[in-house]
Amino acid sequence: MTPQDNPYRKRNHSQDGEEGYYRLPLPNRKNNELFAIADQLLGGSRIHVICEDKKSRMARIPGKMKRRARVRAGDLLIIKPWDIQNEKADIVFRYSRTQASSLSRRKMLPEEINVF
C-alpha cells in the first residue's frame, strides 16, 4: 500500500475547494461498542461515563490509552461494556474536539449524547 492509498491520511483537495478530512473510527456494533460522554474523573484510571443507551457506567482507561491520549471530562468516547458486569466498561477510543464536532455536523452521533 502506498502512502497515497492510506485511508487514514489527511487529504487536501485545495484545487477542488473541498476541505481535508480524516477517516474516523466508529463504534463496532458487532463488538457491542457504544458512543459515550466522559462525565467525571474518578482517579485510578477510572472515569464515569454516560452512554448512548442512557445508562451511566464506570469505564476503565487501558494502559495503552493512558500513555497515548489524555481523557478529560466532556470528551466523546467509544466504549465497550463488560460482558460480566454491564455497569462497567473499557474505553476503546477518544475523539478530539474537532473530530467530535465533525461527527456532530455530519449527524453521526445519537441525539442522547450530541452535545457538540
N, C-alpha and C positions, 0 to 999 in steps of 0.2 A: 504494500500500500504506500503510495506516495504521499507526501505532506499535503498536496492539494486535494487528495481524496478523503482526508481525515474529516469525519462529520463533526468533531468537537472543536475544530479550528474556527476562529473568527473569520467571517467572510466580509470583505468590504466591497460593495458594489457602488462605489462613488460615481462611476461613469453612468450608472443607471438611475442615480438619485435615491437608491434604497439604502437603508441603514444596515450596518452589520448585525449579525445575530449569532447566538450560541445555541447549540442543541442542548436543552436542559433535560435532566433525568426526571421522569415522572414516577409516581408510586406504581409498583408492580402488583396489580390486584390479585394475581395468581399466588403471590407470596404473602398475601394478607397485609400489604403495606398501605399506610394512610397518610394524608396530609395532617399536620398538627401545628399549633402555635405554641411556642415556648412561653410559659406564664410566669414561673417563679424558679429561681435558682435555689436548690436545697443544700448544696455542698456535697462533698464526697462523690463527685461525678454524677450527681443525680439532679434531675430537673423536672418540675411539674409542667405537664403539657395539657392542652385542650385539643381534642381530636375532632375530625370532621364528622364523626358519628355522635357528637355531643357528649362524649364521655371524657372525664378527666383521668389521666394516668400519670404514674411516676415513670419517667424514662431514664435510662442509663446512657451516659455518654461513653462509647467504647474508647479504648486507649488510642487506637489509630486516629480517631477523630479529635480526641483531646489534644493531641500533639499538632494536628494539622489545622483545625478550624476552631475558633472560639465561638461557643454557643452562648447567646445573650437572651434576655427576656424580650419577647416580641418578634423573634426570628421565626421564619417559616421553615418547617422541618418535614422530612419523611421519616415515619416511624414504623416499626414492626412489632405489634403486640406479641407478648409471650403466649405460647400455646397452653402452658400450665396455669399461669395467673394472668387473666385478661386485664387486670388493673395495672400491670407493669408492661414496659415496652423497651425496645432498643432503638436508638437513633441511627438511621441509615445515612441520611444526607441533610446538609444545611444549605439553604438558599441564601444568597446575599440579598441586600435590599433591592438592588436593581433587577435581579433575577425574579424576585417575588413580585415586584410591580409589573414586570413584563408578563408574568403568568396571569396577573390580575387583569391587565389590559386585554389580553387575548381570551379572557373568560374561561380559563382552565382551572380556576380554583372554585371549590364549592362555596355556596353562599354563607354557610355556617362560620367559615373562618376567613372570609375575604375582608380583611381589614386594611388592605393596601390599596 
